Amino acid sequence: MSNQQVDLLQKHERVAASLVPEWTVENDVFSLHLNDATIEMGMETGLDHVVQPKSWLNRTHKDQTVHEPGLVAWMLVLAEHLADKNVRFVDAGSLFGYFSFMADRLFRSCSSIALEANPESAGYISRTIERFNYERVSVEHCLLSDQAREDEVRYVDGFVFQKDPASESARGYDSNAPKRQVVVNERHLQDFIDESGDMLNIVKVDAEGHQAEFLPPATAALVKSRSIMLMEFDLAEQMSAFNSSNAALCQPFLDADYVMYWGVHRNLDRPFQLETHVRPGMERNSLAVLIPSELA
């Protein structure tokens, strides 16, 4: 364990402990204030979606909290740690673009790409980009996959896209909403990263287990480009449905001299810690921050 790795871990702990976000709502505009940055999003309703931007923003920021504070703290730490880098932030499973917009406001030099399969969410992100002048953010309406295909039919169930309309209801979100058919293009994750070396890729993955399908084909390109991974773990049962595990997805990065910081990002009850491998007890909803050793 190097001094820099310890310093980075301690910096995250300090930032997380002092994280006191402030947010306001005025004229249906949600404004989140983090340090000197302000992230603005519209409090929209009426989307054909299991959750609305307005209710999601209210629920995830109740009592002046912040959504996934452990991850937000890492965003703040990395923005300072990588202040001299040109960053490409790839948001795989962006929902309403929350972290894409945050990256735009926090990183000095940043190009954000929000990847979102739900057309309602993608439309909201597009409107938010235009409304609040997020000139360095773009949105791609696509479903990440292990192959590229045009105009694929999927059935939206909560946050999961299924091929079979008769499939069991998706885990992880309580909804009585009927499944909805959508047409979406499938794309490779590696198509959205910068492989030229001009930019440092930071890839955030939040895909309800679906990463087991699209991440392995992209891993070689991610490792070669020395991309930083902000990888949300899912429950072991959810990963087993994809015949995979969080450990299996992380191992190629660890084998390629990556450093892993792991913790529960939805609350700040315990500090993140350095880990050399994914233990069985880590196969839960949590976050792994995988950083090439030369940057950690």
N, C-alpha and C positions, 0 to 999 in steps of 0.2 A: 504494500500500500504506500504510494508516494505521498509526499507532503502536499502536492497540488490536489491530489484526489481527496485527501482529508480536508484541505482548505475549502474545496468546492462543496463537500458534504456539510461542513460547518456553516458555510455561507447560506446554503439552502435552509438549514435549521434556524439560522438567525432571521432570514427573510420570512420564513413561514411563521415564526413566533411573533414577528412584528407586523404581520399582514393585517391591516385594518382598512379594508376597502370601503369606499363611500360610493353610494349610487343614488341617483335622483331620477325622478320621472316628471317631465313637464311637457305638456301638449303631446302626450303619447310618444315621447322620445325618452328612451332609457339611456342614461349616461353613467357609465362605470368609471370611476376615477382611481387610477393606480399610479402612485408616484406623480410624475408630471404628465402622464398620458391619460387621455379620455377616450373610451370606447363607446360609440353611440350606435344604438340599434332601435328600430321601430317596434312599438308595442302592437303589432298587428294581430288581428283575429280573422276568422272566416276562411282559413286555409282548410282544404280537404286533407287533414292530417290528424293523427291520433293525439297530437299535442299542438298547441298554438304558441307562437312566439311570446305573446303577452303573458300567458299563464306560466310558460316555462321560465321566463325571465323573473317573474315574481316569485315562483316557487324556489328557484335555485339561488336567489339572493335574499331570501327571507331573513329579517333581523340583521341586516347589513353584513351578511355573510357573502361568500363568493362561490361560484360554481367550481368544484374540484380544486380546493385551495392548494393542495399539494402540487398539482400541475401548474397552477397559476404562479406559485412560488418558483418553480423551475423555469418558467418563462421569464420571470424577472431576473433570476440568476444568470441564465444563459444570455439574455440581452446585454448584461453588463460584461460577462465573461468573454463574449464574442463580439464586442463592440467594434472591433477592427475588421470584421468579416462581412462580406456580401452574402446574405442569406436567402436561400429559397425555402420557404415554409410550405410544405405539402400537407394538407389537412385531409387525411383519408377517413371519411365518415364525419363530415363537418356539421351535420344537422342544420343549424341556423347560422353557421359561419363564425361562431363566438371566438374560437381561438385563431381563426384566420384574421379577423379584425384586430384581435389583441396583438398578434405578431406584427401586423402593419404598424401599429402605434408604438410598440415597445422597441423593435429593432431599428437601428439607425439606417441600415441599408437592407431592404427586404422586399422580396416579391412573393406574395402569398397566393396559393392555388387551393381553392376550396373544392374538394371532390365530393359530390353528393348525388346519390341515386334517386332520391325522391324528387319528382318534378316540382312539388309544392315548396319544398325546402330550397331547392335550387333557384326557383323564381323569387323567393323572399331574399335570398342572398344577393341576387342580381339587383333587385330594387334597393337594397341597403347600400350596395356599392355606389349606385348612382345618387341616392338621396344624400349620403354623408361624405361623398367625395373620397372614397377609398380607392384612389387611383392606382395603388400598387397591389390591389387584390383582384383576382379573377375567379370565376366559378365555372366548373365543368360538370354538366349534368351527365353522369355516367356511373355505371356499376363496375367496380374493380373486380377483375377476374383473372383466371390463369390463361385466358385467351381473348383475342379481340373479335367481337361479333357485333353486327349492326342490328338494330331494331328487334331486340330480344323482348319477349313477353314475360313479365314477372308479376307476382301478386304480393302486394304490400301487406304485411301483418305486423303491426307495431312498427319496429325499426328494422325488420327482417324482410328480405326479398326472396320469395320462394318461387320455384318453378311450377309446383303442383298446388292448385287452389284447394285441394283436399288435405294438404299437410296440416299437422297439428298446430295449434296456436303457438305463436312465438313466446319464448320465455322472456322474462325481464321487464314486461310492461303490461300493466293491468288495463285492458281495454275491451269494450264490447263492440267496438267499431268493426264493420264488415271488411273483409279483405277487398282491396281495390286493384284492378288490373292496370298496369302501366307498361309503356314501351320505352326501353332504355338501351343505350349502346354499352357494350362491355369493353373495358379498356385495361391495359396492363399498368400497374403502378409504376414500373420502371420508365414508362413513357413520359412521366411528369417530373422526373428528377433531372438535375443538371449533372451531366457526366463530363463536361468540358474542363472542370477544375476551376472555373471562374467564380462559382458560387458554392457555399457550403449548404448542403441539404439538411434541413431538419424536418423529419417526417413524423407526424402525429397520427397514430393508428387507433381508431375507435370503431370497431366494425362488428360487434356482437358475435364474435367467433368466425365470421366470414373471412377474416385475415388468414385463416388456415388454408384457404384456397388461393388467394392472390399474393400472399407474401413470399412463399418459397420460390416461385419463379423470378421474383424481383430481388431476392437476397444477394445474389452474386453482384449485381449492379450496385446495390446499396453499399455493400462492403467495399467494392472497388473504389467507389466515389467517397468513401469514409463518411457516409451520412450518419447524422445523429438520429436516434430513434426514440420517440416518446410513445411507448407501446402499452396500451391498456390491456391488462390481463382480464380474461373472463373465467367463470367458474369451470372447474374440471369437467363437470357433466356437460356443460355447453360446448367445450372444446372437443370432448369425446364424440359428440354428434358429428363433428367434422373429421373424425379419425385423427386427431392431433392433440397437442398439448401446448401450453405456454412455454414449457421447457424446450420442446422440439423446435419452436420458432426462434427462440433466443440463442440456442446453442451455436449456430453458425457464426453469429456475431462474436460470441465469447471465444470461439476458436480462432477468430481473426483479430485477436488482441483488442477487444473492446472491454471497457469497464462498465459494470452494471450497478446502478443505484436503484434500490427497490423500496417501495413503501405503499401504504394505503393513502391514495390521493384525495379521497372524498372527505376526509376529515384529517385533523392534525393531532390526533391522540398520541401518535408515536412518531419519532423522527425517521426519515429514510435511513437506509443503511447500505453499505457496500456488500455485494454478494458475488461469489465466484461461479455460482450455478443456481438454477431454479430448483429449490427444494419442494417436496410435496405440499407443505403448508403454504407455499406461495401461489399455488394454483387456485386463485380466488380473484375477485374483482379488486384490482390493484394496478400499480403503474411501475413499469420498468423503464428507466432512462439509460439507454445504451449509448456510450460515447467512446469514440476511438481513443485509445490510450494517449496518443500524442496531443489530444485536446482536453483530456480529463485532468 
